[in-house]
């Protein structure tokens, strides 16, 4: 053996490896195995290895123990069915029995898993077929997306509530007898119509298409225009609602 290979073996052995092989190729293989071992044990995601023929768990990493609550000894006395709801066992068996190409990574999808305390979590499962301890196995990685799905559900629920609220407001907006309209504040300090309700068109006789996108000075004539602009600016400045007004503006499409 060369001095270089001998030095490599000493470094690997010092890092925790135990090797008898002396050839250069074997040293390289063992170093690769040691790197794999570190990546497996220190992965930030739960990982485990199980035998494909029996589904028996052969190894788990630290994060799997922490996340699921089972001790390593308990995991090693379990199969991959023991941390799943019974309803999913048949589907999982069909998927695993149907594996043809074992030399590639698999994205199995999202499944329910059970922690030791019977808490149900939603887990994104991926895996890769490997040979471990001279057995055909699958090494799987678990990504718990439970909190992510809860957050997404809250967002969807809030969006639905907002939509329901908008529909209710739209129903009121278009069915009240009072004239209601929405105007925008433009960069030049002018005001532009964004929408009008049905009462607006019924009372004024002006079609919605003739109003939307038009400045208010195109629709409201003087002297009502000056009064309206003054009130709008006052409301913007004080950030208060406009007081009710007894007088009604005479609206007309100016040419």
Secondary structure, 3 states (H helix, E strand, C coil): CCHHHHHHHHHHHHCCCCCCCCCHHHHHHHHHHHHHHHHHHCCCCEEEEEECCCCEEEEECHHHHHHHCCCHHHHCCCECCCCCCHHHHHHHHHHHHCCCCCCCEEEEEEEEEECCCCCEEEEEEEEEEEEECCEEEEEEEEEECHHHHHHHHHHHHHHHHHHHHHHHHHHHHHHCCCCCEEEEECCCCCEEEEEECHHHHHHHCCCHHHCCCCEHHHHECCCHHHHHHHHHHHHHHHCCCCCCCCCCCCECCCC
